[in-house]
Amino acid sequence: MRDYDEILTEVYQGLKASGQDGVRLDEDTELVGDLGLDSVQVMEMLLEVEDRFGISIPINILADVVTIRDLAVQIRRLTGD
């Protein structure tokens, strides 16, 4: 069972692997505002998250995912951990 901190660590690793070097990542980092991800990059990141965690992210929750914290909370909720 993954706890929140493990999920957060995996999210950080995924973002670093996708070329977000030099950007300080923390729970309050905004995916679009701070990381400068465009819509295609956001969708690619979400597909990677779905594969990594074995989940399907419903489109209707995307409006609530602004920060890394928001993403980690939703992943935890969707994985049932």
C-alpha positions in Angstrom: 0.0 0.0 0.0 1.4 3.4 -1.0 1.1 6.2 1.4 0.9 9.9 0.3 4.6 10.5 0.7 5.5 7.5 -1.6 3.0 8.8 -4.2 4.5 12.3 -3.9 8.0 10.9 -4.4 6.9 9.1 -7.6 5.2 12.2 -8.9 8.4 14.2 -8.4 10.5 11.5 -10.1 8.1 11.4 -13.1 8.3 15.2 -13.5 12.1 15.3 -13.2 12.3 12.5 -15.8 10.1 14.4 -18.2 12.6 17.3 -18.4 11.7 19.6 -15.5 15.3 20.0 -14.5 16.2 23.3 -12.7 12.7 23.8 -11.4 12.2 23.5 -7.7 9.5 20.9 -7.1 7.4 21.0 -4.0 3.7 20.3 -3.1 2.7 23.8 -4.1 4.3 23.8 -7.5 1.7 24.5 -10.1 1.8 22.1 -13.1 0.9 24.8 -15.6 1.9 28.0 -13.9 5.2 27.1 -12.5 6.3 24.2 -14.7 5.0 25.8 -17.9 3.4 22.7 -19.2 1.1 23.1 -22.2 -2.0 21.1 -22.7 -0.2 18.4 -24.7 2.4 18.0 -22.0 -0.3 17.8 -19.3 -2.0 15.0 -21.2 1.2 13.2 -21.7 2.0 13.5 -18.0 -1.5 12.3 -17.0 -1.1 9.2 -19.3 2.3 8.5 -17.7 0.7 8.8 -14.2 -2.2 6.5 -15.2 0.4 3.9 -16.4 2.7 4.3 -13.4 -0.1 3.9 -10.9 -2.5 1.6 -12.8 -5.4 4.1 -12.6 -7.7 5.9 -14.9 -8.0 9.7 -14.2 -11.6 11.0 -14.8 -11.6 14.1 -17.0 -14.0 15.8 -14.5 -11.4 16.0 -11.8 -8.8 17.7 -13.9 -10.1 21.2 -13.1 -9.3 20.5 -9.5 -5.7 19.5 -10.2 -3.6 22.6 -10.2 -0.6 21.7 -8.0 1.6 18.7 -7.4 -0.3 18.2 -4.1 -3.6 18.2 -5.9 -2.3 15.5 -8.3 -0.9 13.4 -5.4 -4.2 13.6 -3.5 -6.2 12.5 -6.5 -3.8 9.6 -7.2 -4.1 8.5 -3.6 -7.9 8.7 -3.8 -8.0 6.8 -7.1 -5.6 4.0 -6.0 -7.7 3.5 -2.8 -4.6 3.9 -0.6 
